[in-house]
């Protein structure tokens, strides 16, 4: 994955992180991102989505 795409994805996740962590009651981290499909995989640690 191109570095600038990964950095952009990381910035967006950082903006969303507080809301994601509050919703999930846990910690969210980036696992993978596929720019060709637009799919982003996140890992949820210590929480759950209901």
N, CA, C and O atoms as a Maestro MAE file, in Angstrom:
{
 s_m_m2io_version
 :::
 2.0.0
}

f_m_ct {
 s_m_title
 :::
 protein
 m_atom[200] {
  # First column is atom index #
  i_m_mmod_type
  r_m_x_coord
  r_m_y_coord
  r_m_z_coord
  i_m_residue_number
  s_m_chain_name
  s_m_pdb_residue_name
  s_m_pdb_atom_name
  i_m_atomic_number
  :::
  1 25 0.853 -1.173 0.000 1 A "UNK " " N  " 7
  2 3 0.000 0.000 0.000 1 A "UNK " " CA " 6
  3 2 0.897 1.233 0.000 1 A "UNK " " C  " 6
  4 15 1.909 1.282 0.699 1 A "UNK " " O  " 8
  5 25 0.519 2.201 -0.775 2 A "UNK " " N  " 7
  6 3 1.303 3.422 -0.839 2 A "UNK " " CA " 6
  7 2 1.274 4.130 0.509 2 A "UNK " " C  " 6
  8 15 0.246 4.161 1.185 2 A "UNK " " O  " 8
  9 25 2.398 4.687 0.885 3 A "UNK " " N  " 7
  10 3 2.537 5.329 2.185 3 A "UNK " " CA " 6
  11 2 1.553 6.450 2.440 3 A "UNK " " C  " 6
  12 15 1.028 6.569 3.547 3 A "UNK " " O  " 8
  13 25 1.291 7.281 1.431 4 A "UNK " " N  " 7
  14 3 0.383 8.417 1.646 4 A "UNK " " CA " 6
  15 2 -1.048 7.957 1.873 4 A "UNK " " C  " 6
  16 15 -1.792 8.604 2.610 4 A "UNK " " O  " 8
  17 25 -1.450 6.839 1.246 5 A "UNK " " N  " 7
  18 3 -2.799 6.309 1.457 5 A "UNK " " CA " 6
  19 2 -2.926 5.801 2.888 5 A "UNK " " C  " 6
  20 15 -3.908 6.084 3.574 5 A "UNK " " O  " 8
  21 25 -1.928 5.053 3.327 6 A "UNK " " N  " 7
  22 3 -1.939 4.520 4.688 6 A "UNK " " CA " 6
  23 2 -1.972 5.659 5.707 6 A "UNK " " C  " 6
  24 15 -2.709 5.578 6.689 6 A "UNK " " O  " 8
  25 25 -1.204 6.698 5.497 7 A "UNK " " N  " 7
  26 3 -1.190 7.840 6.417 7 A "UNK " " CA " 6
  27 2 -2.543 8.544 6.449 7 A "UNK " " C  " 6
  28 15 -3.001 8.963 7.512 7 A "UNK " " O  " 8
  29 25 -3.173 8.672 5.306 8 A "UNK " " N  " 7
  30 3 -4.494 9.301 5.263 8 A "UNK " " CA " 6
  31 2 -5.520 8.472 6.030 8 A "UNK " " C  " 6
  32 15 -6.335 9.017 6.774 8 A "UNK " " O  " 8
  33 25 -5.477 7.158 5.848 9 A "UNK " " N  " 7
  34 3 -6.384 6.261 6.569 9 A "UNK " " CA " 6
  35 2 -6.145 6.371 8.068 9 A "UNK " " C  " 6
  36 15 -7.096 6.436 8.846 9 A "UNK " " O  " 8
  37 25 -4.883 6.393 8.473 10 A "UNK " " N  " 7
  38 3 -4.557 6.514 9.898 10 A "UNK " " CA " 6
  39 2 -5.088 7.820 10.482 10 A "UNK " " C  " 6
  40 15 -5.589 7.835 11.606 10 A "UNK " " O  " 8
  41 25 -4.983 8.915 9.728 11 A "UNK " " N  " 7
  42 3 -5.499 10.206 10.214 11 A "UNK " " CA " 6
  43 2 -7.009 10.164 10.404 11 A "UNK " " C  " 6
  44 15 -7.527 10.680 11.395 11 A "UNK " " O  " 8
  45 25 -7.709 9.559 9.470 12 A "UNK " " N  " 7
  46 3 -9.169 9.462 9.587 12 A "UNK " " CA " 6
  47 2 -9.547 8.593 10.780 12 A "UNK " " C  " 6
  48 15 -10.471 8.931 11.519 12 A "UNK " " O  " 8
  49 25 -8.846 7.480 10.977 13 A "UNK " " N  " 7
  50 3 -9.138 6.614 12.124 13 A "UNK " " CA " 6
  51 2 -8.877 7.365 13.424 13 A "UNK " " C  " 6
  52 15 -9.642 7.222 14.377 13 A "UNK " " O  " 8
  53 25 -7.818 8.157 13.482 14 A "UNK " " N  " 7
  54 3 -7.538 8.937 14.686 14 A "UNK " " CA " 6
  55 2 -8.668 9.922 14.977 14 A "UNK " " C  " 6
  56 15 -9.001 10.163 16.138 14 A "UNK " " O  " 8
  57 25 -9.256 10.491 13.926 15 A "UNK " " N  " 7
  58 3 -10.388 11.395 14.119 15 A "UNK " " CA " 6
  59 2 -11.612 10.642 14.636 15 A "UNK " " C  " 6
  60 15 -12.369 11.164 15.455 15 A "UNK " " O  " 8
  61 25 -11.801 9.422 14.158 16 A "UNK " " N  " 7
  62 3 -12.962 8.619 14.543 16 A "UNK " " CA " 6
  63 2 -12.751 7.827 15.832 16 A "UNK " " C  " 6
  64 15 -13.715 7.386 16.458 16 A "UNK " " O  " 8
  65 25 -11.491 7.649 16.227 17 A "UNK " " N  " 7
  66 3 -11.154 6.780 17.360 17 A "UNK " " CA " 6
  67 2 -11.971 7.054 18.622 17 A "UNK " " C  " 6
  68 15 -12.496 6.099 19.194 17 A "UNK " " O  " 8
  69 25 -12.114 8.289 19.093 18 A "UNK " " N  " 7
  70 3 -12.883 8.504 20.330 18 A "UNK " " CA " 6
  71 2 -14.323 7.980 20.235 18 A "UNK " " C  " 6
  72 15 -14.828 7.367 21.175 18 A "UNK " " O  " 8
  73 25 -14.973 8.226 19.101 19 A "UNK " " N  " 7
  74 3 -16.345 7.752 18.930 19 A "UNK " " CA " 6
  75 2 -16.401 6.231 18.809 19 A "UNK " " C  " 6
  76 15 -17.288 5.594 19.378 19 A "UNK " " O  " 8
  77 25 -15.460 5.651 18.071 20 A "UNK " " N  " 7
  78 3 -15.425 4.191 17.925 20 A "UNK " " CA " 6
  79 2 -15.182 3.519 19.277 20 A "UNK " " C  " 6
  80 15 -15.830 2.525 19.606 20 A "UNK " " O  " 8
  81 25 -14.256 4.061 20.051 21 A "UNK " " N  " 7
  82 3 -13.930 3.456 21.339 21 A "UNK " " CA " 6
  83 2 -15.077 3.622 22.333 21 A "UNK " " C  " 6
  84 15 -15.328 2.731 23.145 21 A "UNK " " O  " 8
  85 25 -15.764 4.742 22.274 22 A "UNK " " N  " 7
  86 3 -16.919 4.921 23.155 22 A "UNK " " CA " 6
  87 2 -18.032 3.948 22.764 22 A "UNK " " C  " 6
  88 15 -18.649 3.325 23.628 22 A "UNK " " O  " 8
  89 25 -18.280 3.822 21.477 23 A "UNK " " N  " 7
  90 3 -19.309 2.914 20.990 23 A "UNK " " CA " 6
  91 2 -18.964 1.463 21.324 23 A "UNK " " C  " 6
  92 15 -19.834 0.690 21.724 23 A "UNK " " O  " 8
  93 25 -17.711 1.103 21.159 24 A "UNK " " N  " 7
  94 3 -17.292 -0.281 21.337 24 A "UNK " " CA " 6
  95 2 -16.864 -0.593 22.763 24 A "UNK " " C  " 6
  96 15 -16.716 -1.763 23.116 24 A "UNK " " O  " 8
  97 25 -16.663 0.425 23.588 25 A "UNK " " N  " 7
  98 3 -16.167 0.234 24.954 25 A "UNK " " CA " 6
  99 2 -14.867 -0.562 24.944 25 A "UNK " " C  " 6
  100 15 -14.699 -1.512 25.708 25 A "UNK " " O  " 8
  101 25 -13.957 -0.161 24.071 26 A "UNK " " N  " 7
  102 3 -12.677 -0.850 23.940 26 A "UNK " " CA " 6
  103 2 -11.706 -0.001 23.146 26 A "UNK " " C  " 6
  104 15 -11.894 1.207 23.003 26 A "UNK " " O  " 8
  105 25 -10.676 -0.631 22.636 27 A "UNK " " N  " 7
  106 3 -9.627 0.028 21.874 27 A "UNK " " CA " 6
  107 2 -9.705 -0.424 20.425 27 A "UNK " " C  " 6
  108 15 -9.929 -1.604 20.155 27 A "UNK " " O  " 8
  109 25 -9.520 0.507 19.486 28 A "UNK " " N  " 7
  110 3 -9.598 0.215 18.065 28 A "UNK " " CA " 6
  111 2 -8.234 0.444 17.433 28 A "UNK " " C  " 6
  112 15 -7.586 1.458 17.690 28 A "UNK " " O  " 8
  113 25 -7.792 -0.521 16.587 29 A "UNK " " N  " 7
  114 3 -6.538 -0.332 15.864 29 A "UNK " " CA " 6
  115 2 -6.709 -0.766 14.411 29 A "UNK " " C  " 6
  116 15 -7.535 -1.624 14.098 29 A "UNK " " O  " 8
  117 25 -5.928 -0.168 13.546 30 A "UNK " " N  " 7
  118 3 -5.936 -0.494 12.126 30 A "UNK " " CA " 6
  119 2 -5.197 -1.808 11.907 30 A "UNK " " C  " 6
  120 15 -4.068 -1.979 12.366 30 A "UNK " " O  " 8
  121 25 -5.842 -2.734 11.203 31 A "UNK " " N  " 7
  122 3 -5.222 -4.016 10.866 31 A "UNK " " CA " 6
  123 2 -4.735 -3.988 9.425 31 A "UNK " " C  " 6
  124 15 -3.587 -4.333 9.144 31 A "UNK " " O  " 8
  125 25 -5.611 -3.578 8.511 32 A "UNK " " N  " 7
  126 3 -5.269 -3.610 7.092 32 A "UNK " " CA " 6
  127 2 -6.176 -2.650 6.343 32 A "UNK " " C  " 6
  128 15 -7.251 -2.289 6.822 32 A "UNK " " O  " 8
  129 25 -5.737 -2.247 5.175 33 A "UNK " " N  " 7
  130 3 -6.548 -1.408 4.305 33 A "UNK " " CA " 6
  131 2 -6.224 -1.757 2.861 33 A "UNK " " C  " 6
  132 15 -5.058 -1.886 2.490 33 A "UNK " " O  " 8
  133 25 -7.264 -1.908 2.050 34 A "UNK " " N  " 7
  134 3 -7.112 -2.223 0.632 34 A "UNK " " CA " 6
  135 2 -7.662 -1.049 -0.170 34 A "UNK " " C  " 6
  136 15 -8.878 -0.920 -0.316 34 A "UNK " " O  " 8
  137 25 -6.788 -0.195 -0.690 35 A "UNK " " N  " 7
  138 3 -7.259 0.985 -1.405 35 A "UNK " " CA " 6
  139 2 -8.023 0.649 -2.687 35 A "UNK " " C  " 6
  140 15 -8.852 1.444 -3.129 35 A "UNK " " O  " 8
  141 25 -7.762 -0.509 -3.290 36 A "UNK " " N  " 7
  142 3 -8.461 -0.845 -4.530 36 A "UNK " " CA " 6
  143 2 -9.934 -1.158 -4.276 36 A "UNK " " C  " 6
  144 15 -10.783 -0.837 -5.107 36 A "UNK " " O  " 8
  145 25 -10.245 -1.777 -3.146 37 A "UNK " " N  " 7
  146 3 -11.635 -2.108 -2.826 37 A "UNK " " CA " 6
  147 2 -12.251 -1.099 -1.864 37 A "UNK " " C  " 6
  148 15 -13.474 -1.027 -1.740 37 A "UNK " " O  " 8
  149 25 -11.405 -0.315 -1.178 38 A "UNK " " N  " 7
  150 3 -11.898 0.624 -0.178 38 A "UNK " " CA " 6
  151 2 -12.168 -0.030 1.167 38 A "UNK " " C  " 6
  152 15 -12.715 0.607 2.068 38 A "UNK " " O  " 8
  153 25 -11.790 -1.290 1.311 39 A "UNK " " N  " 7
  154 3 -12.039 -2.025 2.556 39 A "UNK " " CA " 6
  155 2 -10.965 -1.725 3.588 39 A "UNK " " C  " 6
  156 15 -9.770 -1.783 3.297 39 A "UNK " " O  " 8
  157 25 -11.408 -1.404 4.796 40 A "UNK " " N  " 7
  158 3 -10.511 -1.157 5.919 40 A "UNK " " CA " 6
  159 2 -10.885 -2.134 7.021 40 A "UNK " " C  " 6
  160 15 -12.055 -2.245 7.385 40 A "UNK " " O  " 8
  161 25 -9.892 -2.846 7.556 41 A "UNK " " N  " 7
  162 3 -10.122 -3.808 8.640 41 A "UNK " " CA " 6
  163 2 -9.580 -3.239 9.927 41 A "UNK " " C  " 6
  164 15 -8.416 -2.843 10.005 41 A "UNK " " O  " 8
  165 25 -10.443 -3.198 10.956 42 A "UNK " " N  " 7
  166 3 -10.067 -2.706 12.261 42 A "UNK " " CA " 6
  167 2 -10.120 -3.848 13.266 42 A "UNK " " C  " 6
  168 15 -10.892 -4.793 13.102 42 A "UNK " " O  " 8
  169 25 -9.302 -3.758 14.303 43 A "UNK " " N  " 7
  170 3 -9.324 -4.738 15.386 43 A "UNK " " CA " 6
  171 2 -9.882 -4.038 16.617 43 A "UNK " " C  " 6
  172 15 -9.461 -2.934 16.961 43 A "UNK " " O  " 8
  173 25 -10.827 -4.688 17.272 44 A "UNK " " N  " 7
  174 3 -11.440 -4.183 18.487 44 A "UNK " " CA " 6
  175 2 -10.871 -4.977 19.654 44 A "UNK " " C  " 6
  176 15 -10.976 -6.204 19.682 44 A "UNK " " O  " 8
  177 25 -10.269 -4.284 20.621 45 A "UNK " " N  " 7
  178 3 -9.619 -4.948 21.745 45 A "UNK " " CA " 6
  179 2 -10.308 -4.530 23.035 45 A "UNK " " C  " 6
  180 15 -10.467 -3.341 23.312 45 A "UNK " " O  " 8
  181 25 -10.711 -5.518 23.817 46 A "UNK " " N  " 7
  182 3 -11.247 -5.262 25.143 46 A "UNK " " CA " 6
  183 2 -12.640 -4.688 25.170 46 A "UNK " " C  " 6
  184 15 -13.032 -4.096 26.175 46 A "UNK " " O  " 8
  185 25 -13.387 -4.834 24.130 47 A "UNK " " N  " 7
  186 3 -14.734 -4.301 24.102 47 A "UNK " " CA " 6
  187 2 -15.611 -5.130 23.182 47 A "UNK " " C  " 6
  188 15 -15.242 -6.224 22.756 47 A "UNK " " O  " 8
  189 25 -16.760 -4.590 22.893 48 A "UNK " " N  " 7
  190 3 -17.647 -5.281 21.968 48 A "UNK " " CA " 6
  191 2 -18.646 -4.287 21.392 48 A "UNK " " C  " 6
  192 15 -19.002 -3.294 22.027 48 A "UNK " " O  " 8
  193 25 -19.077 -4.573 20.203 49 A "UNK " " N  " 7
  194 3 -20.127 -3.774 19.574 49 A "UNK " " CA " 6
  195 2 -21.439 -4.504 19.769 49 A "UNK " " C  " 6
  196 15 -21.521 -5.712 19.545 49 A "UNK " " O  " 8
  197 25 -22.452 -3.790 20.180 50 A "UNK " " N  " 7
  198 3 -23.765 -4.413 20.386 50 A "UNK " " CA " 6
  199 2 -24.750 -3.922 19.367 50 A "UNK " " C  " 6
  200 15 -25.910 -4.335 19.381 50 A "UNK " " O  " 8
  :::
 }
 m_bond[199] {
  # First column is bond index #
  i_m_from
  i_m_to
  i_m_order
  :::
  1 1 2 1
  2 2 3 1
  3 3 4 2
  4 3 5 1
  5 5 6 1
  6 6 7 1
  7 7 8 2
  8 7 9 1
  9 9 10 1
  10 10 11 1
  11 11 12 2
  12 11 13 1
  13 13 14 1
  14 14 15 1
  15 15 16 2
  16 15 17 1
  17 17 18 1
  18 18 19 1
  19 19 20 2
  20 19 21 1
  21 21 22 1
  22 22 23 1
  23 23 24 2
  24 23 25 1
  25 25 26 1
  26 26 27 1
  27 27 28 2
  28 27 29 1
  29 29 30 1
  30 30 31 1
  31 31 32 2
  32 31 33 1
  33 33 34 1
  34 34 35 1
  35 35 36 2
  36 35 37 1
  37 37 38 1
  38 38 39 1
  39 39 40 2
  40 39 41 1
  41 41 42 1
  42 42 43 1
  43 43 44 2
  44 43 45 1
  45 45 46 1
  46 46 47 1
  47 47 48 2
  48 47 49 1
  49 49 50 1
  50 50 51 1
  51 51 52 2
  52 51 53 1
  53 53 54 1
  54 54 55 1
  55 55 56 2
  56 55 57 1
  57 57 58 1
  58 58 59 1
  59 59 60 2
  60 59 61 1
  61 61 62 1
  62 62 63 1
  63 63 64 2
  64 63 65 1
  65 65 66 1
  66 66 67 1
  67 67 68 2
  68 67 69 1
  69 69 70 1
  70 70 71 1
  71 71 72 2
  72 71 73 1
  73 73 74 1
  74 74 75 1
  75 75 76 2
  76 75 77 1
  77 77 78 1
  78 78 79 1
  79 79 80 2
  80 79 81 1
  81 81 82 1
  82 82 83 1
  83 83 84 2
  84 83 85 1
  85 85 86 1
  86 86 87 1
  87 87 88 2
  88 87 89 1
  89 89 90 1
  90 90 91 1
  91 91 92 2
  92 91 93 1
  93 93 94 1
  94 94 95 1
  95 95 96 2
  96 95 97 1
  97 97 98 1
  98 98 99 1
  99 99 100 2
  100 99 101 1
  101 101 102 1
  102 102 103 1
  103 103 104 2
  104 103 105 1
  105 105 106 1
  106 106 107 1
  107 107 108 2
  108 107 109 1
  109 109 110 1
  110 110 111 1
  111 111 112 2
  112 111 113 1
  113 113 114 1
  114 114 115 1
  115 115 116 2
  116 115 117 1
  117 117 118 1
  118 118 119 1
  119 119 120 2
  120 119 121 1
  121 121 122 1
  122 122 123 1
  123 123 124 2
  124 123 125 1
  125 125 126 1
  126 126 127 1
  127 127 128 2
  128 127 129 1
  129 129 130 1
  130 130 131 1
  131 131 132 2
  132 131 133 1
  133 133 134 1
  134 134 135 1
  135 135 136 2
  136 135 137 1
  137 137 138 1
  138 138 139 1
  139 139 140 2
  140 139 141 1
  141 141 142 1
  142 142 143 1
  143 143 144 2
  144 143 145 1
  145 145 146 1
  146 146 147 1
  147 147 148 2
  148 147 149 1
  149 149 150 1
  150 150 151 1
  151 151 152 2
  152 151 153 1
  153 153 154 1
  154 154 155 1
  155 155 156 2
  156 155 157 1
  157 157 158 1
  158 158 159 1
  159 159 160 2
  160 159 161 1
  161 161 162 1
  162 162 163 1
  163 163 164 2
  164 163 165 1
  165 165 166 1
  166 166 167 1
  167 167 168 2
  168 167 169 1
  169 169 170 1
  170 170 171 1
  171 171 172 2
  172 171 173 1
  173 173 174 1
  174 174 175 1
  175 175 176 2
  176 175 177 1
  177 177 178 1
  178 178 179 1
  179 179 180 2
  180 179 181 1
  181 181 182 1
  182 182 183 1
  183 183 184 2
  184 183 185 1
  185 185 186 1
  186 186 187 1
  187 187 188 2
  188 187 189 1
  189 189 190 1
  190 190 191 1
  191 191 192 2
  192 191 193 1
  193 193 194 1
  194 194 195 1
  195 195 196 2
  196 195 197 1
  197 197 198 1
  198 198 199 1
  199 199 200 2
  :::
 }
}
